[in-house]
Amino acid sequence: MVIVDVINPKDRKSPIRCSVCGLKYSLRDYKILYENKKLIYFYFKPKGKKRKKVICHDCLLKQLKKFYPRKERIRFQIKDGEDIYDCSFHAGDIDEFPDEFF
């Protein structure tokens, strides 16, 4: 199962940028969006890759569908500090892939 780690703005000292779509925010702006539950970035290790990438919540779902195309229901876990949340979504809910990156 894929485990993604929440990037809490309290743990960062610099701006943040999605490795897939390029969505970039200053630390101050990301903190505001994060606290108001509008945006979240994750550390995501793509299947077959060595390093984790920074990815926004929208691109995360698209990338999971891309790497697990044969699954109707895609399951993953979100780790937020000490808390772990079991999540899933139906592949049919996501229609398109972002630009090729991984």
N, CA, C and O atoms as CSV, one atom per row, in Angstrom:
chain,resi,resn,atom,element,x,y,z
A,1,MET,N,N,0.839,-1.183,0.000
A,1,MET,CA,C,0.000,0.000,0.000
A,1,MET,C,C,0.882,1.243,0.000
A,1,MET,O,O,1.934,1.283,0.638
A,2,VAL,N,N,0.432,2.240,-0.722
A,2,VAL,CA,C,1.155,3.498,-0.810
A,2,VAL,C,C,0.883,4.321,0.447
A,2,VAL,O,O,-0.256,4.441,0.898
A,3,ILE,N,N,1.952,4.882,0.997
A,3,ILE,CA,C,1.835,5.784,2.149
A,3,ILE,C,C,2.388,7.138,1.725
A,3,ILE,O,O,3.516,7.229,1.241
A,4,VAL,N,N,1.595,8.188,1.907
A,4,VAL,CA,C,2.052,9.542,1.605
A,4,VAL,C,C,2.132,10.317,2.913
A,4,VAL,O,O,1.336,10.105,3.828
A,5,ASP,N,N,3.098,11.210,2.984
A,5,ASP,CA,C,3.315,12.008,4.198
A,5,ASP,C,C,2.862,13.445,3.964
A,5,ASP,O,O,3.246,14.077,2.980
A,6,VAL,N,N,2.050,13.946,4.873
A,6,VAL,CA,C,1.603,15.342,4.825
A,6,VAL,C,C,2.796,16.250,5.057
A,6,VAL,O,O,3.627,15.989,5.927
A,7,ILE,N,N,2.876,17.310,4.282
A,7,ILE,CA,C,3.909,18.322,4.509
A,7,ILE,C,C,3.260,19.457,5.290
A,7,ILE,O,O,2.491,20.246,4.741
A,8,ASN,N,N,3.575,19.525,6.555
A,8,ASN,CA,C,3.034,20.547,7.433
A,8,ASN,C,C,3.865,21.822,7.258
A,8,ASN,O,O,5.093,21.762,7.326
A,9,PRO,N,N,3.229,22.965,7.035
A,9,PRO,CA,C,4.001,24.199,6.854
A,9,PRO,C,C,4.866,24.556,8.057
A,9,PRO,O,O,5.853,25.279,7.919
A,10,LYS,N,N,4.502,24.053,9.241
A,10,LYS,CA,C,5.313,24.329,10.432
A,10,LYS,C,C,6.688,23.683,10.334
A,10,LYS,O,O,7.625,24.110,11.010
A,11,ASP,N,N,6.815,22.652,9.493
A,11,ASP,CA,C,8.076,21.928,9.365
A,11,ASP,C,C,8.937,22.426,8.210
A,11,ASP,O,O,10.003,21.867,7.953
A,12,ARG,N,N,8.495,23.459,7.516
A,12,ARG,CA,C,9.232,23.974,6.360
A,12,ARG,C,C,9.796,25.353,6.639
A,12,ARG,O,O,9.334,26.079,7.519
A,13,LYS,N,N,10.822,25.691,5.848
A,13,LYS,CA,C,11.431,27.015,5.971
A,13,LYS,C,C,11.487,27.737,4.636
A,13,LYS,O,O,11.973,28.866,4.557
A,14,SER,N,N,10.987,27.084,3.577
A,14,SER,CA,C,11.089,27.669,2.240
A,14,SER,C,C,9.789,27.450,1.471
A,14,SER,O,O,8.934,26.676,1.900
A,15,PRO,N,N,9.641,28.133,0.336
A,15,PRO,CA,C,8.442,27.941,-0.488
A,15,PRO,C,C,8.280,26.478,-0.888
A,15,PRO,O,O,9.218,25.688,-0.783
A,16,ILE,N,N,7.086,26.129,-1.345
A,16,ILE,CA,C,6.792,24.751,-1.707
A,16,ILE,C,C,6.230,24.715,-3.123
A,16,ILE,O,O,5.479,25.601,-3.529
A,17,ARG,N,N,6.609,23.663,-3.877
A,17,ARG,CA,C,6.209,23.553,-5.281
A,17,ARG,C,C,5.882,22.104,-5.610
A,17,ARG,O,O,6.629,21.198,-5.241
A,18,CYS,N,N,4.770,21.883,-6.303
A,18,CYS,CA,C,4.391,20.543,-6.745
A,18,CYS,C,C,5.313,20.108,-7.886
A,18,CYS,O,O,5.531,20.859,-8.837
A,19,SER,N,N,5.846,18.905,-7.784
A,19,SER,CA,C,6.763,18.380,-8.800
A,19,SER,C,C,6.058,18.022,-10.102
A,19,SER,O,O,6.719,17.841,-11.125
A,20,VAL,N,N,4.748,17.918,-10.088
A,20,VAL,CA,C,4.011,17.531,-11.285
A,20,VAL,C,C,3.458,18.742,-12.019
A,20,VAL,O,O,3.788,18.964,-13.184
A,21,CYS,N,N,2.617,19.529,-11.350
A,21,CYS,CA,C,1.949,20.647,-12.029
A,21,CYS,C,C,2.661,21.986,-11.846
A,21,CYS,O,O,2.347,22.951,-12.542
A,22,GLY,N,N,3.616,22.055,-10.918
A,22,GLY,CA,C,4.373,23.289,-10.701
A,22,GLY,C,C,3.681,24.292,-9.790
A,22,GLY,O,O,4.166,25.414,-9.646
A,23,LEU,N,N,2.560,23.925,-9.168
A,23,LEU,CA,C,1.852,24.826,-8.262
A,23,LEU,C,C,2.784,25.219,-7.110
A,23,LEU,O,O,3.256,24.364,-6.360
A,24,LYS,N,N,3.037,26.518,-6.984
A,24,LYS,CA,C,4.036,26.984,-6.021
A,24,LYS,C,C,3.446,28.072,-5.127
A,24,LYS,O,O,2.728,28.959,-5.590
A,25,TYR,N,N,3.765,27.981,-3.838
A,25,TYR,CA,C,3.332,28.981,-2.873
A,25,TYR,C,C,4.468,29.312,-1.924
A,25,TYR,O,O,5.336,28.486,-1.641
A,26,SER,N,N,4.435,30.550,-1.442
A,26,SER,CA,C,5.372,30.935,-0.388
A,26,SER,C,C,4.959,30.168,0.866
A,26,SER,O,O,3.836,29.674,0.959
A,27,LEU,N,N,5.852,30.076,1.802
A,27,LEU,CA,C,5.550,29.386,3.054
A,27,LEU,C,C,4.364,30.049,3.762
A,27,LEU,O,O,3.492,29.362,4.294
A,28,ARG,N,N,4.336,31.365,3.765
A,28,ARG,CA,C,3.243,32.103,4.408
A,28,ARG,C,C,1.901,31.760,3.762
A,28,ARG,O,O,0.927,31.483,4.462
A,29,ASP,N,N,1.849,31.778,2.429
A,29,ASP,CA,C,0.600,31.481,1.731
A,29,ASP,C,C,0.189,30.023,1.902
A,29,ASP,O,O,-0.993,29.729,2.080
A,30,TYR,N,N,1.156,29.107,1.850
A,30,TYR,CA,C,0.822,27.690,2.044
A,30,TYR,C,C,0.250,27.463,3.440
A,30,TYR,O,O,-0.699,26.696,3.607
A,31,LYS,N,N,0.817,28.118,4.427
A,31,LYS,CA,C,0.315,27.970,5.805
A,31,LYS,C,C,-1.142,28.405,5.895
A,31,LYS,O,O,-1.950,27.731,6.533
A,32,ILE,N,N,-1.485,29.520,5.265
A,32,ILE,CA,C,-2.865,30.016,5.274
A,32,ILE,C,C,-3.798,29.016,4.586
A,32,ILE,O,O,-4.855,28.684,5.123
A,33,LEU,N,N,-3.416,28.538,3.408
A,33,LEU,CA,C,-4.244,27.580,2.666
A,33,LEU,C,C,-4.377,26.253,3.412
A,33,LEU,O,O,-5.453,25.657,3.441
A,34,TYR,N,N,-3.300,25.805,4.002
A,34,TYR,CA,C,-3.290,24.544,4.758
A,34,TYR,C,C,-4.219,24.638,5.973
A,34,TYR,O,O,-5.028,23.743,6.214
A,35,GLU,N,N,-4.098,25.708,6.718
A,35,GLU,CA,C,-4.910,25.883,7.930
A,35,GLU,C,C,-6.396,26.025,7.613
A,35,GLU,O,O,-7.244,25.683,8.437
A,36,ASN,N,N,-6.715,26.534,6.411
A,36,ASN,CA,C,-8.106,26.691,6.002
A,36,ASN,C,C,-8.603,25.513,5.157
A,36,ASN,O,O,-9.678,25.571,4.561
A,37,LYS,N,N,-7.803,24.449,5.117
A,37,LYS,CA,C,-8.164,23.190,4.440
A,37,LYS,C,C,-8.494,23.389,2.968
A,37,LYS,O,O,-9.449,22.814,2.447
A,38,LYS,N,N,-7.683,24.218,2.303
A,38,LYS,CA,C,-7.857,24.475,0.876
A,38,LYS,C,C,-6.806,23.780,0.025
A,38,LYS,O,O,-7.041,23.502,-1.151
A,39,LEU,N,N,-5.643,23.497,0.615
A,39,LEU,CA,C,-4.543,22.914,-0.139
A,39,LEU,C,C,-3.657,22.112,0.799
A,39,LEU,O,O,-3.440,22.480,1.954
A,40,ILE,N,N,-3.154,21.012,0.272
A,40,ILE,CA,C,-2.210,20.211,1.054
A,40,ILE,C,C,-1.189,19.595,0.103
A,40,ILE,O,O,-1.527,19.116,-0.979
A,41,TYR,N,N,0.034,19.622,0.525
A,41,TYR,CA,C,1.116,18.972,-0.221
A,41,TYR,C,C,1.539,17.729,0.537
A,41,TYR,O,O,1.412,17.642,1.758
A,42,PHE,N,N,2.053,16.756,-0.232
A,42,PHE,CA,C,2.499,15.493,0.336
A,42,PHE,C,C,3.886,15.153,-0.180
A,42,PHE,O,O,4.314,15.646,-1.223
A,43,TYR,N,N,4.586,14.301,0.568
A,43,TYR,CA,C,5.747,13.601,0.042
A,43,TYR,C,C,5.214,12.287,-0.502
A,43,TYR,O,O,4.566,11.529,0.219
A,44,PHE,N,N,5.486,12.017,-1.773
A,44,PHE,CA,C,4.973,10.834,-2.465
A,44,PHE,C,C,6.120,10.144,-3.175
A,44,PHE,O,O,6.849,10.768,-3.946
A,45,LYS,N,N,6.280,8.854,-2.915
A,45,LYS,CA,C,7.327,8.071,-3.583
A,45,LYS,C,C,6.657,7.241,-4.679
A,45,LYS,O,O,5.988,6.249,-4.390
A,46,PRO,N,N,6.839,7.648,-5.933
A,46,PRO,CA,C,6.225,6.909,-7.029
A,46,PRO,C,C,6.758,5.483,-7.137
A,46,PRO,O,O,7.908,5.203,-6.801
A,47,LYS,N,N,5.916,4.616,-7.601
A,47,LYS,CA,C,6.266,3.221,-7.808
A,47,LYS,C,C,7.502,3.132,-8.711
A,47,LYS,O,O,7.528,3.703,-9.802
A,48,GLY,N,N,8.517,2.413,-8.246
A,48,GLY,CA,C,9.732,2.217,-9.034
A,48,GLY,C,C,10.748,3.350,-8.952
A,48,GLY,O,O,11.784,3.286,-9.614
A,49,LYS,N,N,10.484,4.371,-8.169
A,49,LYS,CA,C,11.413,5.500,-8.022
A,49,LYS,C,C,12.117,5.412,-6.679
A,49,LYS,O,O,11.613,4.797,-5.739
A,50,LYS,N,N,13.288,6.035,-6.598
A,50,LYS,CA,C,14.090,5.974,-5.374
A,50,LYS,C,C,13.773,7.077,-4.386
A,50,LYS,O,O,13.868,6.877,-3.175
A,51,ARG,N,N,13.395,8.250,-4.898
A,51,ARG,CA,C,13.206,9.402,-4.017
A,51,ARG,C,C,11.756,9.837,-3.951
A,51,ARG,O,O,10.987,9.642,-4.892
A,52,LYS,N,N,11.398,10.428,-2.827
A,52,LYS,CA,C,10.065,11.006,-2.675
A,52,LYS,C,C,10.012,12.342,-3.406
A,52,LYS,O,O,11.013,13.049,-3.521
A,53,LYS,N,N,8.832,12.667,-3.892
A,53,LYS,CA,C,8.583,13.934,-4.571
A,53,LYS,C,C,7.550,14.726,-3.795
A,53,LYS,O,O,6.717,14.148,-3.097
A,54,VAL,N,N,7.596,16.043,-3.910
A,54,VAL,CA,C,6.571,16.913,-3.341
A,54,VAL,C,C,5.451,16.990,-4.366
A,54,VAL,O,O,5.691,17.263,-5.542
A,55,ILE,N,N,4.210,16.743,-3.908
A,55,ILE,CA,C,3.087,16.696,-4.829
A,55,ILE,C,C,1.849,17.289,-4.152
A,55,ILE,O,O,1.624,17.062,-2.963
A,56,CYS,N,N,1.045,18.052,-4.908
A,56,CYS,CA,C,-0.172,18.638,-4.344
A,56,CYS,C,C,-1.281,17.591,-4.294
A,56,CYS,O,O,-1.164,16.528,-4.903
A,57,HIS,N,N,-2.357,17.893,-3.567
A,57,HIS,CA,C,-3.417,16.893,-3.375
A,57,HIS,C,C,-4.099,16.501,-4.681
A,57,HIS,O,O,-4.475,15.340,-4.846
A,58,ASP,N,N,-4.266,17.426,-5.600
A,58,ASP,CA,C,-4.915,17.111,-6.873
A,58,ASP,C,C,-4.053,16.161,-7.705
A,58,ASP,O,O,-4.555,15.177,-8.248
A,59,CYS,N,N,-2.781,16.453,-7.803
A,59,CYS,CA,C,-1.871,15.604,-8.581
A,59,CYS,C,C,-1.661,14.245,-7.921
A,59,CYS,O,O,-1.414,13.255,-8.610
A,60,LEU,N,N,-1.757,14.188,-6.601
A,60,LEU,CA,C,-1.596,12.911,-5.911
A,60,LEU,C,C,-2.605,11.893,-6.420
A,60,LEU,O,O,-2.227,10.775,-6.768
A,61,LEU,N,N,-3.873,12.257,-6.468
A,61,LEU,CA,C,-4.898,11.322,-6.912
A,61,LEU,C,C,-4.683,10.902,-8.363
A,61,LEU,O,O,-4.860,9.734,-8.712
A,62,LYS,N,N,-4.305,11.850,-9.198
A,62,LYS,CA,C,-4.050,11.532,-10.609
A,62,LYS,C,C,-2.855,10.593,-10.758
A,62,LYS,O,O,-2.877,9.680,-11.584
A,63,GLN,N,N,-1.819,10.819,-9.962
A,63,GLN,CA,C,-0.639,9.961,-10.045
A,63,GLN,C,C,-0.929,8.561,-9.513
A,63,GLN,O,O,-0.433,7.579,-10.064
A,64,LEU,N,N,-1.720,8.456,-8.457
A,64,LEU,CA,C,-2.088,7.131,-7.953
A,64,LEU,C,C,-2.848,6.353,-9.014
A,64,LEU,O,O,-2.610,5.160,-9.205
A,65,LYS,N,N,-3.755,7.019,-9.700
A,65,LYS,CA,C,-4.497,6.350,-10.770
A,65,LYS,C,C,-3.557,5.924,-11.894
A,65,LYS,O,O,-3.711,4.845,-12.465
A,66,LYS,N,N,-2.600,6.764,-12.204
A,66,LYS,CA,C,-1.646,6.453,-13.272
A,66,LYS,C,C,-0.816,5.218,-12.921
A,66,LYS,O,O,-0.591,4.358,-13.772
A,67,PHE,N,N,-0.364,5.129,-11.678
A,67,PHE,CA,C,0.503,4.015,-11.285
A,67,PHE,C,C,-0.261,2.741,-10.959
A,67,PHE,O,O,0.335,1.667,-10.882
A,68,TYR,N,N,-1.547,2.842,-10.770
A,68,TYR,CA,C,-2.372,1.660,-10.480
A,68,TYR,C,C,-3.591,1.654,-11.404
A,68,TYR,O,O,-4.727,1.694,-10.930
A,69,PRO,N,N,-3.361,1.604,-12.721
A,69,PRO,CA,C,-4.457,1.762,-13.684
A,69,PRO,C,C,-5.463,0.609,-13.693
A,69,PRO,O,O,-6.597,0.800,-14.130
A,70,ARG,N,N,-5.091,-0.541,-13.239
A,70,ARG,CA,C,-5.987,-1.704,-13.310
A,70,ARG,C,C,-6.899,-1.840,-12.099
A,70,ARG,O,O,-7.796,-2.683,-12.078
A,71,LYS,N,N,-6.668,-1.024,-11.112
A,71,LYS,CA,C,-7.491,-1.113,-9.900
A,71,LYS,C,C,-8.708,-0.203,-10.036
A,71,LYS,O,O,-8.600,0.952,-10.446
A,72,GLU,N,N,-9.859,-0.749,-9.683
A,72,GLU,CA,C,-11.074,0.056,-9.703
A,72,GLU,C,C,-11.116,0.970,-8.486
A,72,GLU,O,O,-11.495,2.137,-8.583
A,73,ARG,N,N,-10.724,0.428,-7.347
A,73,ARG,CA,C,-10.681,1.201,-6.109
A,73,ARG,C,C,-9.227,1.277,-5.655
A,73,ARG,O,O,-8.583,0.253,-5.423
A,74,ILE,N,N,-8.728,2.479,-5.533
A,74,ILE,CA,C,-7.321,2.682,-5.176
A,74,ILE,C,C,-7.254,3.055,-3.698
A,74,ILE,O,O,-7.894,4.002,-3.242
A,75,ARG,N,N,-6.460,2.279,-2.967
A,75,ARG,CA,C,-6.306,2.501,-1.519
A,75,ARG,C,C,-4.907,3.059,-1.235
A,75,ARG,O,O,-3.926,2.699,-1.887
A,76,PHE,N,N,-4.852,3.946,-0.246
A,76,PHE,CA,C,-3.573,4.506,0.179
A,76,PHE,C,C,-3.717,5.001,1.612
A,76,PHE,O,O,-4.824,5.082,2.145
A,77,GLN,N,N,-2.594,5.329,2.224
A,77,GLN,CA,C,-2.602,5.850,3.589
A,77,GLN,C,C,-1.957,7.228,3.609
A,77,GLN,O,O,-0.983,7.492,2.903
A,78,ILE,N,N,-2.515,8.085,4.424
A,78,ILE,CA,C,-1.961,9.414,4.646
A,78,ILE,C,C,-1.399,9.450,6.059
A,78,ILE,O,O,-2.102,9.172,7.031
A,79,LYS,N,N,-0.131,9.794,6.154
A,79,LYS,CA,C,0.523,9.917,7.453
A,79,LYS,C,C,0.673,11.402,7.767
A,79,LYS,O,O,1.291,12.158,7.017
A,80,ASP,N,N,0.091,11.794,8.893
A,80,ASP,CA,C,0.148,13.183,9.336
A,80,ASP,C,C,0.707,13.178,10.754
A,80,ASP,O,O,-0.034,13.024,11.725
A,81,GLY,N,N,2.007,13.345,10.860
A,81,GLY,CA,C,2.662,13.243,12.160
A,81,GLY,C,C,2.563,11.815,12.651
A,81,GLY,O,O,3.050,10.893,11.995
A,82,GLU,N,N,1.937,11.625,13.796
A,82,GLU,CA,C,1.764,10.286,14.365
A,82,GLU,C,C,0.474,9.610,13.877
A,82,GLU,O,O,0.288,8.409,14.072
A,83,ASP,N,N,-0.396,10.375,13.256
A,83,ASP,CA,C,-1.685,9.838,12.804
A,83,ASP,C,C,-1.572,9.246,11.401
A,83,ASP,O,O,-0.867,9.773,10.541
A,84,ILE,N,N,-2.287,8.133,11.192
A,84,ILE,CA,C,-2.350,7.503,9.878
A,84,ILE,C,C,-3.813,7.318,9.515
A,84,ILE,O,O,-4.603,6.804,10.307
A,85,TYR,N,N,-4.166,7.746,8.296
A,85,TYR,CA,C,-5.538,7.658,7.821
A,85,TYR,C,C,-5.599,6.717,6.614
A,85,TYR,O,O,-4.842,6.881,5.658
A,86,ASP,N,N,-6.490,5.745,6.662
A,86,ASP,CA,C,-6.721,4.861,5.528
A,86,ASP,C,C,-7.683,5.555,4.582
A,86,ASP,O,O,-8.749,6.008,4.999
A,87,CYS,N,N,-7.312,5.642,3.310
A,87,CYS,CA,C,-8.118,6.351,2.319
A,87,CYS,C,C,-8.282,5.489,1.069
A,87,CYS,O,O,-7.503,4.569,0.819
A,88,SER,N,N,-9.301,5.807,0.305
A,88,SER,CA,C,-9.483,5.152,-0.983
A,88,SER,C,C,-10.343,6.043,-1.866
A,88,SER,O,O,-11.059,6.916,-1.374
A,89,PHE,N,N,-10.269,5.819,-3.161
A,89,PHE,CA,C,-11.141,6.502,-4.112
A,89,PHE,C,C,-11.346,5.590,-5.306
A,89,PHE,O,O,-10.560,4.673,-5.544
A,90,HIS,N,N,-12.395,5.843,-6.047
A,90,HIS,CA,C,-12.682,5.048,-7.236
A,90,HIS,C,C,-11.940,5.660,-8.422
A,90,HIS,O,O,-11.999,6.868,-8.650
A,91,ALA,N,N,-11.254,4.823,-9.160
A,91,ALA,CA,C,-10.439,5.294,-10.281
A,91,ALA,C,C,-11.266,6.088,-11.286
A,91,ALA,O,O,-10.749,7.015,-11.910
A,92,GLY,N,N,-12.525,5.744,-11.452
A,92,GLY,CA,C,-13.386,6.460,-12.392
A,92,GLY,C,C,-13.670,7.892,-12.003
A,92,GLY,O,O,-14.155,8.671,-12.824
A,93,ASP,N,N,-13.377,8.258,-10.760
A,93,ASP,CA,C,-13.608,9.626,-10.304
A,93,ASP,C,C,-12.551,10.596,-10.819
A,93,ASP,O,O,-12.748,11.811,-10.785
A,94,ILE,N,N,-11.434,10.061,-11.294
A,94,ILE,CA,C,-10.339,10.897,-11.800
A,94,ILE,C,C,-10.225,10.634,-13.297
A,94,ILE,O,O,-9.987,9.498,-13.709
A,95,ASP,N,N,-10.393,11.677,-14.119
A,95,ASP,CA,C,-10.459,11.484,-15.560
A,95,ASP,C,C,-9.162,11.699,-16.315
A,95,ASP,O,O,-8.931,11.037,-17.327
A,96,GLU,N,N,-8.325,12.585,-15.865
A,96,GLU,CA,C,-7.162,12.930,-16.665
A,96,GLU,C,C,-5.879,12.861,-15.866
A,96,GLU,O,O,-5.893,12.917,-14.637
A,97,PHE,N,N,-4.776,12.740,-16.570
A,97,PHE,CA,C,-3.455,12.723,-15.951
A,97,PHE,C,C,-2.797,14.070,-16.167
A,97,PHE,O,O,-3.026,14.708,-17.195
A,98,PRO,N,N,-1.975,14.522,-15.212
A,98,PRO,CA,C,-1.203,15.742,-15.442
A,98,PRO,C,C,-0.085,15.441,-16.443
A,98,PRO,O,O,0.125,14.295,-16.840
A,99,ASP,N,N,0.612,16.481,-16.831
A,99,ASP,CA,C,1.744,16.283,-17.749
A,99,ASP,C,C,2.657,15.199,-17.229
A,99,ASP,O,O,2.800,15.019,-16.020
A,100,GLU,N,N,3.271,14.480,-18.141
A,100,GLU,CA,C,4.186,13.409,-17.764
A,100,GLU,C,C,5.340,13.969,-16.953
A,100,GLU,O,O,5.986,14.930,-17.371
A,101,PHE,N,N,5.597,13.387,-15.822
A,101,PHE,CA,C,6.737,13.820,-15.014
A,101,PHE,C,C,7.511,12.613,-14.522
A,101,PHE,O,O,8.732,12.555,-14.664
A,102,PHE,N,N,6.809,11.647,-13.943
A,102,PHE,CA,C,7.465,10.497,-13.352
A,102,PHE,C,C,7.741,9.448,-14.396
A,102,PHE,O,O,8.296,8.395,-14.081
